[in-house]
Structures are given as structure tokens and as C-alpha cells.
Amino acid sequence: MFTVRPAQAPDQIAIRQLIRASRLNPMGLNWANFLVAESDEGLFIGCGQIKTHQDGTRELASIAVIPAWRGRHVAATLIHELLRQSPRPLYLMCGSRLIPFYQKFGFQELTPPTPIPKPFRFFRRLVTLISRFSPGSDYLAVMRAED
């Protein structure tokens, strides 16, 4: 069993370590935006945040769970709680292999001609450029959830 709670200042180090270990974007990690999951023993096991960009768009971001707790609905619980607390529209960026996972929470991929909000355009272009030099079929998807 585990619980979800708002992050506190002492959680900063664990959040940063998990985000880096999960190879997620380490920019914009303001602990006050996070929810954390902890085991019944009080161990940090996962996190996620709603990040607000300068233009006001909100992003579901930094969803990560320690390997020993994956497959136990920790990420889904964090996402449900973050969605409950956040107004729509809400955006996210993820590898294309995760599109079906996020569709379960009401997110739909933004495809042309649907415009992508400015905060996501630069990062998507950068990742697209980098991916040209590494083989694989995964791409960076931008998704949105409406009311």
C-alpha cells in the first residue's frame, strides 16, 4: 500500500534523483508543484507535477516511479490525483510508445493541423532533430486533455 501527498521541501532531493534516474526533463522541477507517493513505511516511491508555463498552459509532467514499485498503479494514482486538482486543458509530452497509457486518462495526441502550444514546440523540434541521429520508431508526442 501507498499514499499520495503534496510534496514538502525535504522531498526535493528525492524528486530530482528520481527524475534524473528516469531520464526525464530535469528542468522546471519546483517541488511545490509536485505530489509524491510514499509507501506505508514512509519511503519515497514516486512523483508527478503540474507545471504552469509562462503563457499559462499547464502540463502534466515528471511522472516517475522507482523501479521496485512499477506495475502497482502508483503512476496511475498520481495522475488521477493531479488531474482531479487541475483545470483543463492540460497538456503533456511523452514518447509515442506511451500514447495508449495516457489515452486512458483522457489525453489525445495533437496531430496536424491542430496547433501545438508554444512551450512545447521548441522542445518537440529539438527532440525531433536529435532523434534523426538515433535509430528507432519512438517520437515525442504532445497530448491534450479537455474537460
GULUM-452551 format. One record per atom (N, C-alpha, C, O): residue in three letters; x, y, z. Coordinates in steps of 0.1 Angstrom, whole numbers, plus 5000, padded with zeros to 4 digits. Example, Ala and Ser with C-alpha at 12.3 -4.5 7.8 and 13.67 -1.06 7.14 Angstrom:
! residues 2
ALA513249435078;ALA512349555078;ALA513249675078;ALA514249675085;SER512849785071;SER513749895071;SER512950005079;SER513450115080;
//
This chain:
! residues 147
MET500849885000;MET500050005000;MET500950125000;MET502050125004;PHE500350234995;PHE501050364995;PHE500050474996;PHE498850454994;THR500550594998;THR499750714999;THR500350824990;THR501450814987;VAL499450914986;VAL499951034978;VAL499651154987;VAL498651174993;ARG500651244986;ARG500551374994;ARG501251484986;ARG502051454977;PRO500951614990;PRO501751714984;PRO503251704988;PRO503551665000;ALA504151744979;ALA505551744982;ALA505851844993;ALA505151944994;GLN506951825000;GLN507451915010;GLN508951945007;GLN509551864999;ALA509452045012;ALA510852085009;ALA511851975010;ALA512651965001;PRO511751885020;PRO512751775021;PRO512651675010;PRO513551595008;ASP511551675002;ASP511351584991;ASP512151624979;ASP512351544969;GLN512751744979;GLN513451804967;GLN514551704961;GLN514551684949;ILE515351654970;ILE516451574966;ILE515951444960;ILE516451404949;ALA514951384966;ALA514451254961;ALA513751274947;ALA513951194938;ILE513051384946;ILE512451424933;ILE513451434922;ILE513351374912;ARG514451514925;ARG515551544915;ARG516251414911;ARG516451384899;GLN516551334921;GLN517251204918;GLN516451114910;GLN516951054900;LEU515151094913;LEU514251004905;LEU514051064891;LEU514050984881;ILE513851194889;ILE513651244876;ILE514951224867;ILE514851184856;ARG516051244873;ARG517351214865;ARG517551074862;ARG517851034851;ALA517250984872;ALA517350844870;ALA516450784860;ALA516650694853;SER515250854859;SER514250814849;SER514450874835;SER513650854826;ARG515550954834;ARG515851024822;ARG514751114816;ARG514551114804;LEU514151184826;LEU513151284822;LEU513751424822;LEU514851444828;ASN513051514817;ASN513451654816;ASN513651714830;ASN512751724838;PRO514951744834;PRO515151794848;PRO514951944850;PRO515251994861;MET514452004840;MET514252154841;MET512752174846;MET511852094843;GLY512652284854;GLY511352314859;GLY510852224870;GLY509652194872;LEU511752184879;LEU511452094890;LEU511252174903;LEU512152174911;ASN510052234904;ASN509752314916;ASN508952224925;ASN507852184922;TRP509552184936;TRP508952084945;TRP507552114949;TRP506752024952;ALA507252244950;ALA505952294954;ALA504852254944;ALA503652254948;ASN505152214932;ASN504252174922;ASN503952024922;ASN503051974915;PHE504651954930;PHE504651804930;PHE503751744940;PHE503451794951;LEU503251624936;LEU502651524945;LEU503651414946;LEU504351384936;VAL503851354958;VAL504751244959;VAL503951124964;VAL502951134971;ALA504351004961;ALA503850884966;ALA504850824975;ALA506050824973;GLU504350774987;GLU505250714996;GLU504650585001;GLU503450565002;SER505550485004;SER505050355009;SER504550375023;SER504650475030;ASP503850275028;ASP503350275042;ASP504450295052;ASP504250335063;GLU505650255048;GLU506850275057;GLU507450415056;GLU508450445062;GLY506850505048;GLY507350635046;GLY508450655036;GLY509050765036;LEU508650555027;LEU509650565017;LEU509150635005;LEU508050605000;PHE509850724999;PHE509550794986;PHE509550694975;PHE510550624973;ILE508450684968;ILE508350584957;ILE508050644944;ILE508150574933;GLY507550764943;GLY507250824930;GLY506750964931;GLY506551024942;CYS506651034920;CYS506251174920;CYS505651214906;CYS505651134897;GLY505051334906;GLY504451394894;GLY504151534897;GLY503951574909;GLN504051614887;GLN503751754889;GLN502851814878;GLN502651754867;ILE502251924881;ILE501552014871;ILE502452134871;ILE502552204880;LYS503052154859;LYS503952264856;LYS503152374849;LYS502552344838;THR503152494853;THR502552604846;THR503552684839;THR504552734845;HIS503352694826;HIS504352774817;HIS504052924817;HIS502952964822;GLN504953004812;GLN504753144812;GLN503553194805;GLN502953294809;ASP503053124795;ASP501853164787;ASP500653114794;ASP499553134789;GLY500753044805;GLY499552994813;GLY499152854810;GLY498352794817;THR499752794800;THR499452654797;THR499952564809;THR501052594814;ARG499252464812;ARG499552364823;ARG499952234817;ARG499352184807;GLU500952174822;GLU501552054817;GLU501651944829;GLU502151974839;LEU501051824826;LEU501251714834;LEU502651664831;LEU503051634820;ALA503551664841;ALA504951634839;ALA505651554850;ALA505051544861;SER506851504847;SER507651444857;SER507051334864;SER507251314876;ILE506251254857;ILE505651134863;ILE506751024863;ILE507250984853;ALA507150984875;ALA508150884877;ALA507950794889;ALA507450844900;VAL508250674888;VAL508150574899;VAL509450494900;VAL509950454890;ILE509850464913;ILE511050384914;ILE510850244909;ILE509650194910;PRO511850184903;PRO511650054896;PRO510949954905;PRO510149874900;ALA511249944918;ALA510649834926;ALA509149854928;ALA508449754932;TRP508649974925;TRP507149994927;TRP506450004913;TRP505250034914;ARG507049994902;ARG506350004890;ARG505449884888;ARG505749774893;GLY504349904881;GLY503349804879;GLY502349784891;GLY501549694891;ARG502449874900;ARG501549874912;ARG500549994912;ARG500050024923;HIS500350054901;HIS499350164899;HIS499750294906;HIS498950374909;VAL501050304909;VAL501550434916;VAL501450544906;VAL500850654910;ALA501850534894;ALA501850634884;ALA500350674881;ALA500050794881;ALA499550574879;ALA498050604877;ALA497450674888;ALA496650774886;THR497750644900;THR497150714912;THR497650854912;THR496850944915;LEU498950874910;LEU499451014909;LEU498751094898;LEU498351214900;ILE498651034887;ILE498051104875;ILE496551134878;ILE496151254876;HIS495851044884;HIS494451074887;HIS494251184897;HIS493451274895;GLU495151194907;GLU495051294917;GLU495551434911;GLU494851534914;LEU496551434903;LEU496951554896;LEU495851604887;LEU495651724886;LEU495251514879;LEU494051554871;LEU492951614879;LEU492251704874;ARG492651554890;ARG491551594898;ARG491751744903;ARG490851814905;GLN493051774905;GLN493351914911;GLN493552014900;GLN493652134903;SER493651984887;SER494052074877;SER492852104867;SER492252014862;PRO492652234864;PRO491752264854;PRO492252224840;PRO493452204838;ARG491352224830;ARG491652184816;ARG491652314808;ARG491152414812;PRO492352314796;PRO493052204791;PRO494352174798;PRO494952264805;LEU494852054797;LEU496152014803;LEU496851934792;LEU496351854785;TYR498151964792;TYR499051914781;TYR500051814787;TYR500251824800;LEU500651734779;LEU501851654783;LEU502651624771;LEU502151624760;MET503951594773;MET504851544763;MET505251404767;MET505551384779;CYS505351304758;CYS505751174761;CYS506251104749;CYS505951144738;GLY507050994751;GLY507450914740;GLY506250854734;GLY505250814741;SER506150834721;SER504950784714;SER504550644719;SER503350614718;ARG505450564724;ARG505050434730;ARG504150454742;ARG503450354745;LEU504050574748;LEU503250594760;LEU501850654756;LEU501050674765;ILE501650674743;ILE500350734740;ILE499150654745;ILE498250714751;PRO499150524743;PRO497950444748;PRO497750454763;PRO496650454768;PHE498850464770;PHE498750474785;PHE498050604789;PHE497150604797;TYR498450714783;TYR497850844786;TYR496450864780;TYR495650944785;GLN496150794770;GLN494750794764;GLN493750744775;GLN492650794775;LYS494250654783;LYS493350604794;LYS492850714804;LYS491850694811;PHE493650824804;PHE493350934813;PHE492651054806;PHE492551164811;GLY492251034793;GLY491551134785;GLY492451224777;GLY491951314771;PHE493751194775;PHE494651264767;PHE494551214753;PHE494451094750;GLN494651314743;GLN494651274729;GLN495851344723;GLN496151464726;GLU496551274714;GLU497651334707;GLU497251444698;GLU496251444691;LEU498051554698;LEU497851664689;LEU498551634676;LEU499851624676;THR497851624666;THR498351604652;THR497951714643;THR496951784645;PRO498751734632;PRO498451844623;PRO497051824618;PRO496651714615;PRO496351934616;PRO496652074617;PRO496452134631;PRO496552254632;THR496252054641;THR496052114654;THR497252184659;THR498352124659;PRO497152304663;PRO498352384667;PRO498852324681;PRO498152284689;ILE500152334682;ILE500852294695;ILE501252424702;ILE501752514696;PRO500852434715;PRO501252554723;PRO502752584723;PRO503552484722;LYS503052704723;LYS504452754722;LYS505452684731;LYS506452644727;PRO505052664744;PRO506052594753;PRO506552454748;PRO507652414752;PHE505752394740;PHE506052254736;PHE506752254722;PHE507352154719;ARG506552354714;ARG507152354701;ARG508652344700;ARG509152254693;PHE509352424708;PHE510752424707;PHE511352284712;PHE512152224705;PHE510852234723;PHE511352114728;PHE511051994718;PHE511851904717;ARG509852004712;ARG509551894703;ARG510451904691;ARG510951794686;ARG510752024686;ARG511652034674;ARG513051984678;ARG513751914670;LEU513552014690;LEU514851974694;LEU514951824695;LEU515851764690;VAL513951764701;VAL513951614702;VAL513851554688;VAL514451444686;THR513051604680;THR512951554666;THR514251564659;THR514651464652;LEU514951674660;LEU516251684654;LEU517251584660;LEU517951514652;ILE517351564673;ILE518251474679;ILE517851334675;ILE518751254672;SER516551294674;SER516151164671;SER516551124656;SER516651004653;ARG516851214648;ARG517251184634;ARG518651114634;ARG518951044625;PHE519351134645;PHE520751074646;PHE520750944653;PHE521750884655;SER519650904659;SER519550784666;SER518350694660;SER517250754659;PRO518650574657;PRO517550494651;PRO516450454661;PRO516750454673;GLY515350434656;GLY514150394665;GLY512950454660;GLY512950554652;SER511750404663;SER510550454658;SER509750534668;SER508750594665;ASP510350554680;ASP509650634690;ASP509850784687;ASP510950824683;TYR508850864689;TYR508951004687;TYR508251074699;TYR507651014707;LEU508551204700;LEU507951284711;LEU506551334707;LEU506351404697;ALA505551284715;ALA504151324712;ALA503751434722;ALA504251434734;VAL502951524717;VAL502351624726;VAL500851584726;VAL500251564716;MET500351584738;MET498951534741;MET498151644749;MET498751724756;ARG496851644748;ARG496051734755;ARG494751664760;ARG494251574754;ALA494451704772;ALA493151654779;ALA492251784780;ALA492651884785;GLU491051764776;GLU490051874777;GLU489051834788;GLU489151734794;ASP488151924791;ASP487051894801;ASP486251784797;ASP485351744804;
//
